[in-house]
Amino acid sequence: MTMSDDRSAASKTKQTRPAAVILMSAGALILVVSLAFLLRSPDIQSISPIRQGQKMSEFTLPDLDGNRISLSDYAGKTVLINTWASWCQPCRAEMPELIKFYEKYRGKDFIILAVNAGETETTAREFAEENGLTFQVLLDSRFSLVDSLGIDSYPTSILVGADGIVKKVHIGMFLPGDLEKEVAPFIEN
């Protein structure tokens, strides 16, 4: 090999290194972004939009104390999933009715899971304390669950029977008497 052959080979190696580094970096970036997308909310990945008469998808969200709460934790119970936000006036207006109804039926295998949509733990906690919420508050700060369920207005409530089937989807606030008519018939006595 001549001196010019050595220089030519070295030049080619130097030229391919930057291209290889760029290609490997791009591949690594694509892998990281793909993994981040897939893992952005591992507890919400397989959620289907809500449909009355269909099985409710399993989900897990943190509560105000950081505990991971799953829908399956309440298997065999009637669960009312109420999605809300503190800025939502109808959400605020219906809370006293929800509290009163929950206190009446809480000993009868009935649970309310109040899913805060898109707010911080601090905001949700302040709202819960100000309004004297006595039921479980869950945090969906990235809208992962509500988006996956197809919820785009608040409040929206989903009644899941003890058999895990969606019995009703109520869009908008519950007015006085609505809970007794729509939810109470599904609660085991």
N, C-alpha and C positions, 0 to 999 in steps of 0.2 A: 504494500500500500504506500502510495506517495504522500508527500506532505499536503498536497492539494486535496487528495482523497480524504485525508484525516479532517481537514478544515471543512470540506463539504459535508461529511458525516456529522461533525459536531454542529454545524450550522443547521442541518435538518433536525437534529435532536433538540436544539434550542427552540426551533420554530414549532415543533410538535408539542413540547412541554406546555406552553401557555394554552394551546388549544385543548390539550387533555385536561388541564386543571380547570379550565372554563367549563368543559363538558361534564367533568365529574362534579363540579360545584353546582351546575344547573340540575344535574340528576339528583344530587343530595337535597337541593331546595325543593324540587318537585316531590320527593319522597316525604320530606318534613311537612310540607303543606298538605299532602294527601293524608298523612297520618293525623295531622291536627284536625282536618275536616272529619275524618272517620271517628276520632276520639273526642271531638269537641264536647260531646255529652253522651258518654257511653251508656247511661241509664235511659236514654230517650231514643236511641237509634231505631228501634223497631216499632215505633208508635204509628198506629193507623188513624186516619181521621175518624172522629166519633160518628157512629151510626146507631140510631135507636134500633134495638132488637139484636145487635151484634155484641160480641164479647168485648169488654173494655180492655184496651192494651195495658200491659203492666208498665209501670213507671216507678222511678225512685227520684226523690228530691230532698234537699236538706230542709230541716225545720229551723226555727229561730235559734235553736241551741246547737246547730251544726250536726244533729243526728240525721242519718240517712233514713228516710221514711219511704216505704214502698206501698203501693196499693195492696199488694198481696199480704201485707201485715194485717189487713182487715178482712181477710177472706171469711166468708160466711156472714158478714155484716152488710147492712144497707149503708152505702156511702154516698153522700152528696158532695161532689167536687164543685166548689164555687171559685171561679176565677175572677179576680178583682185587682184594682189598683187604687192607691190612695187619692189620686187626682180625679177619679171617676165619681161624680156626684151620685148617680144611681147606686153605685156600690156602697157608698157611705150611707145612703138612705135605707138600704135593705138590711144592713147589719143588725139593727135592733130586732127585726123580725127573725133573722137567722139565729141570733143568740137565744131569744125566747123559745123558738121551736126546738133548738138543740137541747136546752135545759129540760124541756118537757119530755123528750124522747131519748136522751143520752143513755139511760139504763136499759134500753130495749134493743141492744145490738145495732145502734145507729151512730154513725160518725159523720162529722163534717170535716172535710179537708179544704181549707181556704188557701188557694194557690195564688200568691201574689205574683203578678205579671210584670216583669221588667224593672223592678225597683230594688234598691239595696236592702240589705238586712236591717240596717238602721231605720230606714223609712218604714219598712213593714213592721218592725218592732214598735216604733212610736205609734203607728196607726193602731196596732193591736192593743197596746196599753191604753191609749186615749179612748178607744171604743169598748174596752172591757171584753175583748174576744175570749171566749172560754173554750173554743175548739182549736184544733191543730192548724197552725199556719205554716205553709210550705213556701219555699222561695224558688221562683223560676225567673231568675234575674236576666237570663239571655233569651227569654221567650221560647226556649227549646220545646217544652211540653205544649204550651198553648198553640204555637205555630204548627207543630206536628199533628195536633188534634184538629186543626182547621178553625180555631177560634180567632175571630177578628173583631169582636165587640165585647165590652164588659158592662155589667157582669154577665157571664154565661155560666150556667150550672148544669152539671151532668149527674143524673141519678143512676147509680149502679146498684142493682139488686144484690141480695145475698148470694145469688148464683153467678155473679160476675157479668151479667148482661146489662147493657145500657137500657134502662127503662124509659127515661125521658131526657130530653135536652131542652133546657129553658133558657132562652136568650132574653136578656133584659132583667130588670129587678123583679124580685118577688114582692107583690103587693100583699097587704094584710089578707089572710085567708088562703092565699095561693099555696102555701106550704102544706096546709091541712088537706087541701083538695088534691094536690099533685104528688106530694111526697109521703104523707102519713099512710095511705093505703098500702105502701110497699114495705113498711116497717113491721118486722115480726113482733107480735104481742106476747 
